[in-house]
Amino acid sequence: MEYQKKYGQKHPAMVTTMGDLKILKEKKLEQIRRVIESIKNEYELAKASEENFRRFAGQTKSET
């Protein structure tokens, strides 16, 4: 904010800096989305594995 007062919003350095800040915020949000999607995929895989295990355990139990 100090630089905004010193240079003003329309100064080329401020325009560049604000553009860079916007890009960094977008990249951060994209990384967050990727992490969330990765966790979601891991959860779905774990859930499917658990369901397969339960089915297998049920079959084994009925066979014995």
C-alpha positions, 0 to 999 in steps of 0.5 A, a space after each residue: 500500500 505504501 507503494 500505491 501512495 508513492 507511485 499511484 495506481 497508474 504508474 507502470 510499476 504498479 500496473 505490472 505489480 498488480 498484474 503479477 499479483 492477480 496472476 499469482 492469486 489465480 495460480 494459488 487458486 488453481 493449486 488449491 483446486 488441484 489439491 482438492 481434486 487429488 484428495 477427492 480422487 484418493 477418497 474415491 479410490 479408498 472407498 472403492 477399495 473398502 467396498 471391494 474388500 467388504 464384498 470379498 469378505 462377504 463372499 469368503 464368509 458365505 463360502 465358509 
